[in-house]
Amino acid sequence: MNWTKTAKILAPVLIILAVAGIWWLKNSRDALNGTGNPGTEDSNPDFALHVTEKINLEKLKSYGIPIVIDFGADSCIPCKEMAPVLRELNEDLRGKAIVKFVDVWKYQSLADGYPVAVIPTQVFIDARGKPYVPSDPSVLNLKMYSMRDTNEHVFTTHEGGLTRGQLLSILEEMGLER
């Protein structure tokens, strides 16, 4: 029996099987832990960062976690500065908070019903599904909107960019559990 010839055939087959096995184990473990790659087709679209269809706010509120919706544009300079922060928070806080981004230049109608006058504008909803009521709205120049006839608080927003630290601070005050 020619062992050299057998080894030359068997070695690449074993290497391919080992790589395939490692890939399968990693992907199986991620799927079981719920840590699959965010933003992929198999992840929950409610937690996807980029919004291209009307937001079902009632469904998002049903998760019982804080929600941040950033209305901006891919080509706006302050929005570009916030993009990595939103992406990181969306990935890092998946299942603990909902972080969304709406490009209002591409999907203008998705801002209908929200108090968006400039971009970026962030809308904050606390873990109870209510508009965020900050302990001190003046610290970050947060705007609070109420209905004229009932005085019911309907939105809390911020206009302009926010840092990761500022967003985390707001999310924690809104009920983020880490």
HELIX and SHEET records of a PDB file:
HELIX    1   1 TRP A    3  ASN A   33  1                                  31    
HELIX    2   2 PRO A   45  PHE A   47  5                                   3    
HELIX    3   3 LEU A   57  LYS A   61  1                                   5    
HELIX    4   4 ILE A   77  ASP A   92  1                                  16    
HELIX    5   5 GLN A  108  ALA A  111  5                                   4    
HELIX    6   6 ARG A  164  GLU A  173  1                                  10    
SHEET    1   A 6 HIS A  50  VAL A  51  0                                        
SHEET    2   A 6 ILE A  98  ASP A 103  1                                        
SHEET    3   A 6 ILE A  67  GLY A  72  1                                        
SHEET    4   A 6 THR A 121  ILE A 125 -1                                        
SHEET    5   A 6 HIS A 153  GLU A 159 -1                                        
SHEET    6   A 6 LYS A 143  SER A 146 -1                                        
END                                                                             
